[in-house]
């Protein structure tokens, strides 16, 4: 699990010393946060998105920062389209409506970079059952 420390000024070069002593009561696990965001993405944003493994972010508020990822059936994982923060104590997501808008905007930008979908005209031999008789081939009007 990765931990991200926010609000710490770091020098561009040289010695950097940090002393952290903070107690954190984690009531929501990383897996629970990921599942919650995955369900929200599927239900409220798009069936083509899912959540990936979150990072624990320690700042003013302690949250799980869960990446939202766009996928496409013909290419697989397209890319990260945003993050959703989930409070580690309450499990509440931070500002889902604004998050949704930002995620959708980034997804629209990524979709423009995708190659066009090309359906397969034939089924690979490995997926054709050998123990069943073949059904008659149907000719579609545009194939004649």
MIDOSE-1310 file (N, C-alpha, C; in nm, 2 decimals, decimal comma, always signed):
residues 144
xxxx	+0,08/-0,12/+0,00/+0,00/+0,00/+0,00/+0,09/+0,12/+0,00; +0,05/+0,22/-0,08/+0,13/+0,34/-0,09/+0,06/+0,45/+0,00; +0,15/+0,54/+0,06/+0,10/+0,64/+0,14/+0,15/+0,77/+0,08; +0,06/+0,87/+0,06/+0,09/+1,00/+0,01/+0,07/+1,10/+0,12
xxxx	+0,18/+1,18/+0,14/+0,17/+1,29/+0,24/+0,15/+1,42/+0,16; +0,04/+1,48/+0,19/+0,00/+1,61/+0,13/+0,05/+1,73/+0,22; +0,06/+1,84/+0,16/+0,09/+1,97/+0,23/+0,23/+1,97/+0,30; +0,32/+1,90/+0,25/+0,46/+1,91/+0,29/+0,54/+1,98/+0,19
xxxx	+0,61/+2,08/+0,22/+0,70/+2,15/+0,13/+0,83/+2,07/+0,12; +0,87/+2,04/+0,00/+1,00/+1,97/-0,02/+1,09/+2,05/-0,10; +1,22/+2,05/-0,07/+1,32/+2,12/-0,15/+1,34/+2,05/-0,28; +1,39/+2,13/-0,38/+1,42/+2,07/-0,51/+1,54/+1,98/-0,49
xxxx	+1,63/+2,01/-0,40/+1,75/+1,93/-0,39/+1,80/+1,95/-0,24; +1,88/+1,85/-0,19/+1,94/+1,86/-0,06/+1,86/+1,77/+0,04; +1,90/+1,79/+0,16/+1,85/+1,71/+0,28/+1,71/+1,75/+0,31; +1,62/+1,65/+0,33/+1,48/+1,68/+0,36/+1,45/+1,59/+0,48
xxxx	+1,41/+1,65/+0,59/+1,38/+1,58/+0,71/+1,23/+1,59/+0,74; +1,17/+1,48/+0,77/+1,03/+1,49/+0,81/+1,01/+1,40/+0,93; +0,93/+1,46/+1,02/+0,90/+1,38/+1,15/+0,75/+1,38/+1,16; +0,69/+1,26/+1,15/+0,55/+1,25/+1,15/+0,51/+1,16/+1,27
xxxx	+0,41/+1,21/+1,34/+0,35/+1,13/+1,45/+0,21/+1,17/+1,45; +0,13/+1,07/+1,39/-0,01/+1,09/+1,38/-0,08/+0,96/+1,40; -0,19/+0,96/+1,47/-0,27/+0,84/+1,49/-0,38/+0,84/+1,39; -0,41/+0,73/+1,33/-0,51/+0,73/+1,23/-0,60/+0,61/+1,26
xxxx	-0,73/+0,63/+1,27/-0,82/+0,52/+1,29/-0,89/+0,49/+1,16; -0,84/+0,38/+1,10/-0,90/+0,34/+0,97/-1,02/+0,25/+0,99; -1,14/+0,30/+0,96/-1,26/+0,22/+0,97/-1,30/+0,16/+0,84; -1,25/+0,21/+0,73/-1,29/+0,16/+0,60/-1,16/+0,11/+0,53
xxxx	-1,15/-0,01/+0,49/-1,03/-0,07/+0,43/-1,01/-0,02/+0,29; -0,89/-0,04/+0,24/-0,86/+0,00/+0,10/-0,96/-0,08/+0,00; -0,98/-0,20/+0,03/-1,06/-0,29/-0,05/-1,21/-0,24/-0,05; -1,26/-0,20/+0,07/-1,39/-0,15/+0,08/-1,41/-0,02/+0,00
xxxx	-1,31/+0,07/+0,01/-1,31/+0,20/-0,06/-1,31/+0,17/-0,21; -1,23/+0,08/-0,26/-1,22/+0,04/-0,40/-1,36/-0,01/-0,45; -1,42/-0,10/-0,37/-1,55/-0,16/-0,41/-1,65/-0,05/-0,42; -1,65/+0,04/-0,32/-1,75/+0,15/-0,31/-1,74/+0,24/-0,44
xxxx	-1,62/+0,27/-0,47/-1,60/+0,36/-0,59/-1,63/+0,28/-0,72; -1,59/+0,15/-0,73/-1,63/+0,07/-0,85/-1,78/+0,07/-0,87; -1,85/+0,05/-0,76/-2,00/+0,04/-0,77/-2,05/+0,18/-0,81; -2,00/+0,28/-0,75/-2,05/+0,42/-0,79/-2,02/+0,45/-0,94
xxxx	-1,90/+0,41/-0,98/-1,86/+0,43/-1,12/-1,96/+0,36/-1,22; -1,98/+0,23/-1,18/-2,07/+0,15/-1,27/-2,21/+0,20/-1,26; -2,26/+0,24/-1,15/-2,40/+0,28/-1,13/-2,43/+0,42/-1,18; -2,33/+0,51/-1,15/-2,36/+0,65/-1,18/-2,28/+0,72/-1,29
xxxx	-2,17/+0,65/-1,34/-2,09/+0,72/-1,44/-2,09/+0,64/-1,57; -2,03/+0,52/-1,57/-2,03/+0,44/-1,70/-1,99/+0,30/-1,67; -2,05/+0,21/-1,74/-2,02/+0,06/-1,73/-1,88/+0,03/-1,78; -1,82/+0,13/-1,84/-1,68/+0,11/-1,90/-1,57/+0,16/-1,80
xxxx	-1,61/+0,18/-1,68/-1,51/+0,23/-1,58/-1,51/+0,14/-1,46; -1,39/+0,13/-1,39/-1,38/+0,06/-1,27/-1,28/+0,13/-1,18; -1,27/+0,09/-1,05/-1,17/+0,15/-0,96/-1,05/+0,06/-0,95; -0,93/+0,12/-0,93/-0,81/+0,04/-0,90/-0,77/+0,06/-0,76
xxxx	-0,66/+0,00/-0,72/-0,61/+0,00/-0,58/-0,58/+0,14/-0,53; -0,64/+0,18/-0,42/-0,62/+0,31/-0,37/-0,49/+0,34/-0,30; -0,46/+0,47/-0,28/-0,35/+0,51/-0,20/-0,40/+0,59/-0,08; -0,34/+0,56/+0,04/-0,37/+0,63/+0,16/-0,31/+0,77/+0,15
xxxx	-0,40/+0,88/+0,17/-0,35/+1,01/+0,16/-0,37/+1,08/+0,29; -0,25/+1,13/+0,35/-0,26/+1,19/+0,48/-0,24/+1,34/+0,46; -0,34/+1,42/+0,49/-0,34/+1,56/+0,48/-0,42/+1,62/+0,58; -0,50/+1,73/+0,55/-0,59/+1,78/+0,65/-0,70/+1,67/+0,68
xxxx	-0,74/+1,60/+0,58/-0,83/+1,49/+0,60/-0,76/+1,36/+0,55; -0,79/+1,25/+0,61/-0,72/+1,13/+0,58/-0,82/+1,05/+0,49; -0,78/+1,02/+0,37/-0,87/+0,95/+0,27/-0,80/+0,84/+0,20; -0,87/+0,76/+0,14/-0,83/+0,66/+0,04/-0,85/+0,73/-0,10
xxxx	-0,74/+0,75/-0,18/-0,75/+0,81/-0,31/-0,76/+0,70/-0,41; -0,88/+0,68/-0,47/-0,91/+0,57/-0,55/-0,90/+0,61/-0,70; -0,82/+0,55/-0,78/-0,81/+0,59/-0,92/-0,93/+0,53/-1,00; -0,99/+0,61/-1,08/-1,10/+0,56/-1,17/-1,04/+0,54/-1,31
xxxx	-1,07/+0,42/-1,37/-1,00/+0,38/-1,49/-1,11/+0,36/-1,60; -1,08/+0,40/-1,72/-1,17/+0,38/-1,84/-1,11/+0,26/-1,91; -1,21/+0,17/-1,95/-1,17/+0,05/-2,03/-1,25/+0,05/-2,16; -1,21/-0,02/-2,26/-1,28/-0,04/-2,38/-1,27/-0,18/-2,43
xxxx	-1,37/-0,24/-2,48/-1,37/-0,39/-2,51/-1,27/-0,42/-2,61; -1,24/-0,33/-2,71/-1,14/-0,37/-2,81/-1,00/-0,33/-2,78; -0,97/-0,26/-2,67/-0,83/-0,23/-2,64/-0,80/-0,26/-2,49; -0,89/-0,29/-2,40/-0,87/-0,31/-2,26/-0,86/-0,18/-2,19
xxxx	-0,76/-0,17/-2,10/-0,74/-0,05/-2,01/-0,70/+0,07/-2,10; -0,78/+0,17/-2,10/-0,75/+0,29/-2,18/-0,67/+0,39/-2,10; -0,70/+0,41/-1,97/-0,63/+0,50/-1,89/-0,70/+0,55/-1,77; -0,63/+0,62/-1,68/-0,69/+0,68/-1,56/-0,77/+0,80/-1,60
xxxx	-0,89/+0,82/-1,55/-0,97/+0,93/-1,59/-1,00/+1,02/-1,47; -0,94/+0,99/-1,35/-0,96/+1,07/-1,23/-0,94/+0,99/-1,11; -0,97/+1,06/-0,99/-0,96/+0,99/-0,86/-1,08/+1,03/-0,78; -1,12/+0,94/-0,69/-1,23/+0,97/-0,60/-1,17/+0,95/-0,46
xxxx	-1,19/+1,04/-0,37/-1,14/+1,03/-0,23/-1,25/+0,98/-0,14; -1,21/+0,88/-0,06/-1,31/+0,81/+0,03/-1,25/+0,83/+0,17; -1,33/+0,89/+0,26/-1,29/+0,91/+0,40/-1,26/+0,78/+0,47; -1,15/+0,77/+0,54/-1,11/+0,64/+0,60/-1,19/+0,61/+0,72
xxxx	-1,26/+0,71/+0,78/-1,34/+0,69/+0,90/-1,48/+0,66/+0,87; -1,54/+0,74/+0,78/-1,68/+0,73/+0,75/-1,72/+0,66/+0,62; -1,63/+0,65/+0,53/-1,65/+0,58/+0,40/-1,73/+0,67/+0,30; -1,74/+0,80/+0,34/-1,81/+0,90/+0,25/-1,71/+0,94/+0,14
xxxx	-1,77/+0,95/+0,02/-1,70/+0,99/-0,10/-1,70/+1,15/-0,10; -1,59/+1,21/-0,14/-1,59/+1,35/-0,14/-1,64/+1,41/-0,27; -1,75/+1,48/-0,26/-1,81/+1,55/-0,38/-1,83/+1,47/-0,50; -1,91/+1,36/-0,50/-1,93/+1,28/-0,62/-1,98/+1,36/-0,74
xxxx	-2,08/+1,46/-0,73/-2,12/+1,52/-0,86/-2,00/+1,59/-0,93; -1,92/+1,67/-0,86/-1,81/+1,74/-0,92/-1,71/+1,63/-0,98; -1,69/+1,53/-0,90/-1,60/+1,42/-0,94/-1,65/+1,36/-1,07; -1,78/+1,33/-1,08/-1,84/+1,27/-1,20/-1,81/+1,36/-1,32
xxxx	-1,83/+1,49/-1,31/-1,81/+1,58/-1,42/-1,67/+1,58/-1,47; -1,57/+1,58/-1,38/-1,43/+1,58/-1,41/-1,39/+1,45/-1,48; -1,44/+1,34/-1,42/-1,41/+1,20/-1,48/-1,47/+1,19/-1,62; -1,59/+1,23/-1,64/-1,65/+1,23/-1,77/-1,58/+1,31/-1,87
xxxx	-1,53/+1,43/-1,83/-1,46/+1,52/-1,92/-1,33/+1,45/-1,97; -1,26/+1,39/-1,87/-1,13/+1,33/-1,91/-1,15/+1,20/-1,99; -1,26/+1,13/-1,96/-1,30/+1,01/-2,04/-1,32/+1,05/-2,19; -1,39/+1,16/-2,21/-1,43/+1,20/-2,34/-1,30/+1,24/-2,42
xxxx	-1,20/+1,30/-2,35/-1,07/+1,33/-2,41/-1,00/+1,20/-2,45; -1,00/+1,10/-2,36/-0,93/+0,97/-2,39/-1,00/+0,89/-2,50; -1,13/+0,90/-2,51/-1,20/+0,82/-2,61/-1,16/+0,87/-2,75; -1,13/+1,00/-2,76/-1,09/+1,06/-2,89/-0,96/+0,99/-2,94
xxxx	-0,88/+0,94/-2,85/-0,75/+0,88/-2,89/-0,76/+0,73/-2,93; -0,88/+0,67/-2,91/-0,89/+0,53/-2,94/-0,91/+0,50/-3,08; -0,85/+0,38/-3,12/-0,88/+0,34/-3,26/-1,02/+0,30/-3,28; -1,08/+0,31/-3,40/-1,22/+0,27/-3,42/-1,24/+0,12/-3,39
xxxx	-1,36/+0,09/-3,34/-1,39/-0,05/-3,31/-1,41/-0,12/-3,44; -1,34/-0,23/-3,45/-1,36/-0,32/-3,57/-1,41/-0,46/-3,53; -1,54/-0,49/-3,55/-1,59/-0,62/-3,51/-1,52/-0,73/-3,59; -1,51/-0,84/-3,53/-1,45/-0,96/-3,60/-1,55/-1,02/-3,69
xxxx	-1,51/-1,06/-3,81/-1,60/-1,12/-3,91/-1,60/-1,27/-3,89; -1,50/-1,32/-3,83/-1,49/-1,47/-3,81/-1,46/-1,49/-3,66; -1,49/-1,61/-3,62/-1,46/-1,65/-3,48/-1,33/-1,74/-3,48; -1,24/-1,71/-3,40/-1,11/-1,79/-3,39/-1,15/-1,93/-3,37
xxxx	-1,07/-2,02/-3,43/-1,10/-2,16/-3,43/-1,10/-2,22/-3,29; -1,02/-2,16/-3,20/-1,01/-2,22/-3,06/-1,14/-2,20/-2,98; -1,23/-2,11/-3,03/-1,35/-2,08/-2,96/-1,47/-2,16/-3,02; -1,45/-2,23/-3,13/-1,56/-2,31/-3,19/-1,56/-2,45/-3,13
xxxx	-1,67/-2,49/-3,07/-1,68/-2,62/-3,01/-1,66/-2,73/-3,11; -1,58/-2,83/-3,07/-1,56/-2,94/-3,17/-1,65/-3,06/-3,15; -1,72/-3,06/-3,03/-1,81/-3,18/-3,00/-1,95/-3,15/-3,05; -1,98/-3,04/-3,11/-2,12/-3,01/-3,15/-2,12/-2,99/-3,30
xxxx	-2,23/-3,03/-3,37/-2,24/-3,00/-3,51/-2,25/-2,85/-3,54; -2,20/-2,81/-3,65/-2,20/-2,67/-3,69/-2,34/-2,63/-3,73; -2,39/-2,51/-3,69/-2,52/-2,46/-3,74/-2,50/-2,41/-3,88; -2,61/-2,40/-3,95/-2,60/-2,35/-4,09/-2,56/-2,20/-4,09
xxxx	-2,48/-2,16/-4,18/-2,43/-2,03/-4,19/-2,54/-1,94/-4,25; -2,55/-1,83/-4,18/-2,66/-1,73/-4,22/-2,59/-1,62/-4,29; -2,64/-1,58/-4,41/-2,58/-1,48/-4,49/-2,66/-1,35/-4,46; -2,59/-1,24/-4,43/-2,65/-1,11/-4,40/-2,66/-1,04/-4,53
xxxx	-2,76/-0,95/-4,55/-2,77/-0,88/-4,68/-2,65/-0,80/-4,73; -2,57/-0,75/-4,64/-2,45/-0,67/-4,69/-2,34/-0,76/-4,73; -2,35/-0,89/-4,71/-2,24/-0,99/-4,74/-2,27/-1,05/-4,88; -2,38/-1,03/-4,94/-2,41/-1,09/-5,07/-2,35/-1,02/-5,18
